[in-house]
Amino acid sequence: MATKYQLPFKVWVESKSAQRFEVIDPGTEKPWASCPASTADDVPSAVEAAHNSFQQFRKVVPRQRAVWLLKWHDLIKQAREDLAQIVTHETGKPLVEAYGEVDYSLGFLWWFAGEAERINGTVSQAAAPNRRIFTIKQPIGVAAALVPWNFPVAMVLRKVGAAIAAGCTMVVKPSPETPVSALVLAELAQRAGIPAGVFNVLTTDLENTPSLSEALCKHPLVKKVTFTGSTRVGKLVATHCAQGLKKLTLELGGNCPFLVFDDANLDQALDQLMALKWRHAGQACITANRIYVQAGVYDRFAALLKERTSALVVGHGSASGTTMGPLTTARSVEKAIAHVEDARSRGADILLGGKSLDSQSGFFFEPTILSGMTKDMQISNEESFAPIAALYRFDTEEEVVDVANATSMGLASYAFTKNVDRIWRLLENLEAGMIGMNTGNQSAAESPFGGIKESGYGKESGKDVAVSEFLVTKTGTLTIEGQY
């Protein structure tokens, strides 16, 4: 569709420092690409480019924004093979999971293309006579996105898709581990016709990440910030944004409980847990961190889980037959070792695994199952973000709800039971923003995504709510002369 809006072409630039950093393949520990190491000095030019484009982009009709999103969707779909290969070498996840991420991510562009034309205001009659009240919704302005490394394509498209649908421009700072996929998405956005300055990417290394992120959050032209990452860093981001009273969406840490009751279909629960727990070697905010199994089926469930987990093939993500890849960073391996040692020293039994794989290059850790877990262990109180399945035994529903909720986090919870009354009670009583009922797969473009408590606030994806995060509501009041 033709458009009368003439915005400049995209420009690729180096960092003002002229420094670059290497991108490491976590499956080999070897560099395979390099990107500009942007600093806080690069923030003003990127934000100003986004702001200048916003002045015209905000006036682009919703249908045109939808057309661009759908064209972008089609180009990413065509580049699926290459993009999946990049994700595998950035994150370490097996190719089958990388393909899955790309396919899952495309749903956001398709969904938000539809949402672009569903942004509506209201008209209402006031209590006072001869008065009408109108509301309109307008894009908030330049948004900044701080994106994690575990789902680098999905997190970019979920944030940018909503921003574009709303009529906002965005500056994305990808993780130092996964900058290449973000740059590829930017190139495909340009080919789709999305104007320059609408989707901007600032790559940087680990050293410059804190200062660059702070500069983005505090820049006066940035009106909205969306962050996905740890609760610790999320609190820092909130502090930075508070100075400018910026609108903020935070999707933070997990520590998600996974409840299996005596009356559950164990095959169903195991199928869901295998996908949820071992996907990306346990490096997902919504993964099952604490697995509570009722006493009547505990031993059987543990044995079946061990049997299935033993069949996993650990290796480089691009290798044929690999079903679990490495952790993405060396820090993650160190944390996994510490968590297992802490649990073992406090009485847990290691049913499977428990060690790093030092026989090959890369950040590999064995799929691990711990039994006899208690509430005083580190994994009970911290998100492991590793391939560690921690099993806890419980007796009653009331007991397990109490321990499941005994965390500062509240992102997702999962419950498996065939008792419909219990399912309803758990939906209301579990303290999490998302409840998986007889499923471990609850994230989708049409489903609001976000947590409560220290897992953050605001929603991404879902009907109305995600796009609303990038909108402001303006109220108009009209007094009408004459009598009705």
C-alpha positions in Angstrom: 0.0 0.0 0.0 1.4 3.4 -0.9 1.9 6.0 1.7 2.3 9.7 1.5 4.6 9.7 4.5 8.2 10.1 3.4 10.7 9.1 6.1 14.4 8.7 5.7 16.2 5.5 4.8 17.9 3.5 7.4 21.5 4.2 8.2 24.0 1.6 9.7 26.5 3.3 12.0 29.4 2.2 14.2 29.7 3.1 17.8 31.2 6.6 18.5 33.9 4.8 20.4 34.7 2.7 17.2 35.0 -0.3 19.6 33.5 -3.7 18.8 32.8 -6.8 20.9 32.8 -10.5 20.0 29.7 -12.7 20.0 30.5 -16.1 21.6 28.9 -19.4 20.6 28.0 -21.0 24.0 28.4 -24.5 22.4 32.0 -24.0 21.5 33.1 -20.9 23.6 34.5 -19.5 20.3 33.6 -16.1 18.8 31.8 -16.2 15.5 30.7 -12.5 15.0 31.4 -9.0 16.2 29.1 -6.0 16.7 29.6 -2.3 17.7 30.1 -1.8 21.4 27.8 1.2 21.8 28.2 3.4 24.9 26.0 6.0 26.6 27.4 8.5 24.1 25.5 6.7 21.3 22.1 7.0 23.1 21.2 10.6 22.1 21.6 10.1 18.4 19.5 6.9 18.4 16.8 8.4 20.6 16.7 11.6 18.5 16.4 9.6 15.3 13.5 7.7 16.8 11.9 11.0 18.0 12.2 12.6 14.6 10.6 9.7 12.9 7.8 9.6 15.5 6.6 13.0 14.5 5.5 11.5 11.2 5.0 7.9 12.1 2.4 8.8 14.7 0.3 10.1 11.8 0.5 6.9 9.7 -2.9 5.3 9.5 -3.3 2.1 11.4 -3.9 0.0 8.2 -0.5 1.1 6.9 1.1 0.0 10.1 -0.7 -3.3 9.9 0.5 -3.8 6.3 4.1 -3.2 7.3 3.8 -5.6 10.2 2.4 -8.3 7.9 5.1 -7.7 5.3 7.8 -8.0 8.1 6.1 -11.2 9.2 6.4 -12.7 5.7 10.1 -11.7 5.3 11.0 -13.2 8.7 9.1 -16.4 7.7 11.1 -16.6 4.5 14.4 -16.1 6.5 13.3 -18.7 9.1 16.2 -21.1 8.3 19.0 -18.4 8.6 17.4 -16.8 11.6 17.2 -20.1 13.5 20.8 -20.9 12.8 21.8 -17.5 14.2 19.7 -18.0 17.3 21.3 -21.4 17.9 24.8 -20.0 17.7 23.8 -17.0 19.9 21.9 -18.9 22.6 23.0 -22.5 22.3 19.5 -23.8 22.0 18.9 -26.8 19.6 17.8 -26.0 16.1 14.4 -27.5 16.7 13.9 -25.0 19.5 15.3 -22.1 17.5 12.8 -22.9 14.7 10.1 -23.1 17.4 11.1 -19.6 18.7 10.9 -18.1 15.2 7.5 -19.6 14.6 6.2 -18.6 18.0 7.5 -15.1 17.4 5.7 -14.6 14.1 2.5 -14.9 16.0 3.2 -11.5 17.6 3.5 -9.7 14.3 0.3 -11.3 13.0 -1.6 -10.5 16.2 -0.4 -6.9 16.5 -1.1 -6.2 12.8 -4.8 -6.9 13.7 -4.6 -4.9 16.9 -3.4 -1.8 15.1 -6.9 -1.2 13.7 -8.6 -2.0 17.0 -7.5 1.0 18.9 -10.6 2.8 19.9 -11.7 5.8 22.0 -15.1 6.3 23.7 -18.0 8.7 23.8 -20.2 9.0 26.9 -22.9 11.2 28.3 -22.0 12.9 31.6 -24.1 13.2 34.7 -24.2 17.0 34.2 -26.7 18.2 31.6 -25.6 19.1 28.0 -22.2 17.6 28.4 -20.4 14.9 26.4 -17.1 13.2 27.3 -14.8 11.8 24.7 -11.6 9.8 25.0 -9.0 9.2 22.3 -5.9 7.0 22.5 -2.6 8.2 21.1 0.9 6.8 20.9 3.0 7.7 23.8 6.2 8.5 21.9 9.7 7.0 21.8 9.9 3.7 23.6 13.0 1.8 24.8 13.2 -1.9 25.0 15.8 -3.8 27.1 15.8 -7.3 25.8 17.1 -10.6 27.3 19.2 -13.3 25.6 17.0 -16.4 26.2 14.4 -15.6 23.6 16.1 -12.9 21.5 13.7 -13.0 18.5 10.5 -13.4 20.5 11.2 -10.7 23.0 12.1 -8.2 20.2 9.0 -8.9 18.1 6.7 -9.0 21.1 7.8 -5.5 22.2 8.4 -3.9 18.8 5.2 -5.3 17.3 3.1 -3.7 20.0 4.9 -0.4 19.7 4.5 -0.2 16.0 0.8 -1.2 16.2 0.3 1.7 18.6 2.2 4.2 16.4 5.3 4.4 18.6 9.0 4.3 17.5 11.4 2.2 19.5 15.1 1.9 20.4 16.1 -1.7 21.3 19.1 -2.7 23.3 19.6 -6.4 22.8 21.6 -8.5 25.2 25.4 -8.7 24.6 25.0 -12.4 24.0 22.4 -12.1 21.2 22.9 -8.9 19.2 23.0 -10.5 15.7 19.4 -11.7 15.6 18.2 -8.2 16.6 20.2 -6.6 13.7 18.8 -9.2 11.3 15.3 -8.3 12.4 16.1 -4.6 11.8 17.3 -5.3 8.3 14.2 -7.3 7.5 12.0 -4.5 9.0 13.7 -2.1 6.5 13.0 -4.4 3.6 9.4 -4.6 4.7 9.1 -0.8 4.3 9.1 0.1 8.0 10.6 3.6 7.9 14.0 4.4 9.3 14.0 5.6 12.9 11.0 3.5 13.8 13.0 0.4 14.9 16.5 1.2 16.1 19.0 -1.2 17.6 21.9 -0.3 19.9 24.2 -3.2 20.4 26.7 -3.2 23.2 29.0 -5.4 25.3 28.5 -6.5 28.9 30.7 -3.7 30.3 28.7 -0.9 28.7 25.3 -2.4 29.3 24.5 -0.8 32.6 25.5 2.8 31.6 23.9 2.6 28.2 20.6 1.2 29.7 20.6 3.9 32.3 21.1 6.6 29.6 18.2 5.2 27.6 15.9 5.1 30.6 16.7 8.6 31.6 16.7 10.3 28.2 14.0 12.9 28.3 12.6 12.0 24.8 12.1 8.3 25.9 8.5 8.2 27.2 8.1 4.4 27.7 10.5 1.6 28.8 9.9 -2.1 28.6 12.3 -4.5 30.3 12.5 -8.3 30.5 15.1 -9.7 32.9 15.9 -10.3 36.5 14.1 -8.7 39.4 17.3 -7.2 40.7 18.0 -5.3 37.4 14.3 -4.6 37.0 14.4 -2.6 40.3 17.3 -0.6 38.9 15.4 0.1 35.7 12.4 1.2 37.7 14.6 3.6 39.7 16.0 5.1 36.6 12.5 5.6 35.1 11.1 7.0 38.3 13.1 10.2 37.8 11.2 11.0 34.6 7.9 9.3 35.7 8.1 7.2 32.6 5.6 4.5 31.7 7.1 1.2 32.4 6.5 -2.5 31.8 8.5 -5.0 33.7 8.6 -8.8 33.1 10.9 -10.1 35.7 12.1 -13.3 37.5 10.2 -16.5 37.9 10.6 -19.2 40.6 7.5 -20.9 39.2 5.8 -23.8 41.0 4.6 -26.8 39.1 1.9 -28.8 41.1 1.1 -32.4 40.4 -1.8 -33.9 42.4 -2.6 -37.6 43.0 -5.5 -37.5 40.5 -3.5 -35.9 37.7 -2.9 -37.6 34.4 0.8 -38.3 35.0 1.6 -38.8 31.3 0.0 -35.4 30.5 1.9 -33.8 33.4 5.2 -35.4 32.3 4.8 -34.4 28.7 4.2 -30.8 29.7 7.0 -30.8 32.2 9.6 -32.3 29.8 8.9 -29.5 27.3 8.7 -26.8 30.0 11.7 -27.8 32.1 14.3 -28.7 29.6 13.5 -26.2 26.8 16.6 -24.0 26.4 18.3 -25.9 29.2 15.8 -24.5 31.7 16.6 -20.9 30.8 13.2 -19.4 30.7 11.4 -17.1 33.1 8.3 -19.3 33.1 10.0 -22.6 33.4 9.1 -25.0 36.3 11.5 -24.1 39.1 9.9 -25.9 42.0 8.1 -29.2 41.2 5.6 -30.2 43.9 4.3 -33.8 43.7 1.6 -35.2 46.0 2.8 -38.0 48.2 0.6 -40.7 46.6 2.3 -40.4 43.2 5.7 -38.9 44.1 7.9 -41.9 43.8 6.3 -43.0 40.5 6.5 -39.5 39.0 10.1 -39.2 40.0 11.0 -42.5 38.4 9.2 -41.7 35.2 10.8 -38.2 35.0 14.2 -39.8 35.5 13.5 -42.3 32.7 12.4 -39.7 30.2 15.1 -37.2 31.1 17.8 -39.9 30.7 16.9 -40.0 27.0 17.9 -36.4 26.4 20.8 -35.9 24.1 23.1 -33.0 25.2 25.2 -31.4 22.5 25.8 -28.4 20.3 22.5 -26.9 19.2 23.3 -27.4 15.5 24.3 -31.1 15.8 21.8 -33.6 14.5 19.9 -35.4 17.3 20.6 -32.8 20.0 17.6 -32.3 22.3 19.3 -30.0 24.9 22.0 -27.5 24.3 24.4 -25.6 26.5 23.7 -22.9 29.0 24.2 -19.5 27.3 26.8 -18.1 29.7 29.6 -19.3 31.9 27.9 -17.6 34.8 24.9 -19.8 34.4 27.1 -22.9 34.8 28.6 -21.5 38.0 25.2 -20.8 39.4 23.9 -24.3 38.6 26.9 -25.9 40.3 26.3 -23.8 43.4 22.6 -24.6 43.5 23.2 -28.4 43.3 25.9 -28.3 45.9 23.7 -26.3 48.3 20.8 -28.7 47.9 23.0 -31.7 48.3 24.6 -30.3 51.4 21.2 -29.7 52.9 20.0 -33.3 52.3 18.7 -33.5 48.8 19.3 -36.6 46.7 20.7 -36.4 43.2 18.6 -38.7 41.1 20.3 -37.8 37.8 23.1 -35.6 36.6 24.4 -32.8 38.9 27.6 -31.8 37.2 29.0 -29.6 34.4 30.1 -31.4 31.3 33.8 -30.6 31.1 34.6 -33.3 28.4 33.6 -30.9 25.6 34.0 -27.2 24.9 31.0 -25.0 25.8 28.9 -24.1 28.8 27.3 -27.5 29.3 25.5 -28.8 32.4 23.9 -32.2 32.8 20.1 -32.5 32.9 19.7 -32.8 36.7 16.9 -34.1 39.0 17.0 -33.4 42.7 14.7 -35.2 45.1 13.9 -34.5 48.8 14.0 -30.7 48.3 13.1 -28.4 51.3 12.1 -24.8 51.6 15.5 -23.7 53.1 17.5 -24.6 49.9 18.6 -21.9 47.5 16.6 -23.3 44.6 13.5 -22.9 46.7 14.1 -19.2 47.0 16.0 -18.3 43.7 15.3 -18.8 40.1 17.7 -21.5 39.0 17.7 -20.7 35.2 19.4 -24.1 34.6 18.5 -27.7 33.7 17.7 -28.6 37.3 14.4 -30.3 38.1 13.8 -29.9 41.9 11.2 -32.3 43.3 9.2 -31.5 46.5 6.7 -33.9 48.2 3.4 -32.5 49.6 0.3 -34.0 51.2 -2.6 -31.5 51.0 -3.9 -28.8 48.7 -3.7 -26.2 51.4 -0.1 -27.1 52.2 1.1 -26.9 48.6 -0.7 -23.6 47.9 1.0 -22.1 50.9 4.5 -23.2 49.9 3.9 -22.4 46.2 3.0 -18.8 47.2 5.9 -18.5 49.7 8.1 -16.5 47.3 8.5 -12.9 46.4 7.9 -13.9 42.7 4.6 -14.3 41.0 5.1 -14.8 37.2 3.5 -18.2 36.4 2.2 -21.3 38.2 1.1 -24.7 36.9 -1.3 -27.2 38.3 -2.2 -30.7 37.2 -5.4 -32.3 38.5 -8.7 -33.7 37.1 -10.7 -32.2 39.9 -12.5 -29.2 38.4 -13.4 -27.6 41.7 -9.7 -27.7 42.7 -8.7 -26.2 39.4 -10.9 -23.3 40.0 -9.6 -22.8 43.6 -6.1 -23.0 42.3 -6.7 -20.4 39.6 -7.9 -18.0 42.3 -5.5 -18.9 45.1 -2.2 -19.3 43.4 -0.3 -16.0 43.5 0.9 -15.6 39.9 0.0 -13.5 36.9 -0.4 -16.6 34.7 -1.8 -20.0 35.7 -1.3 -23.1 33.5 -4.1 -25.5 34.2 -3.2 -29.0 33.0 -0.8 -27.3 30.6 2.8 -26.0 30.6 2.3 -24.1 27.4 0.4 -20.9 28.1 2.4 -18.2 26.3 0.8 -17.0 23.0 0.3 -13.7 21.2 -3.4 -13.6 22.1 -2.7 -14.3 25.8 -1.7 -11.4 28.2 1.8 -12.1 29.5 3.1 -10.7 32.8 3.4 -11.3 36.5 2.5 -9.9 39.9 4.5 -9.3 43.1 8.2 -8.9 42.3 7.8 -10.5 38.9 6.9 -7.1 37.6 3.9 -5.2 36.3 2.2 -4.5 33.0 1.3 -6.9 30.2 2.8 -8.0 26.9 0.7 -9.6 24.2 -3.0 -10.2 24.6 -6.0 -8.3 23.5 -6.0 -4.6 24.1 -3.6 -4.6 27.1 -0.3 -5.0 25.3 -0.9 -2.1 22.8 -2.4 0.0 25.6 1.1 -0.1 27.3 2.2 2.2 24.4 -0.8 4.5 24.4 -1.9 7.5 26.4 -5.6 8.3 26.9 -6.7 11.9 26.3 -10.0 13.2 27.5 -12.1 15.8 25.8 -15.2 17.4 27.3 -17.8 19.2 25.2 -20.6 21.4 26.5 -23.6 21.6 24.1 -25.8 24.7 24.0 -29.5 24.4 23.8 -32.0 22.0 25.4 -32.7 18.3 24.5 
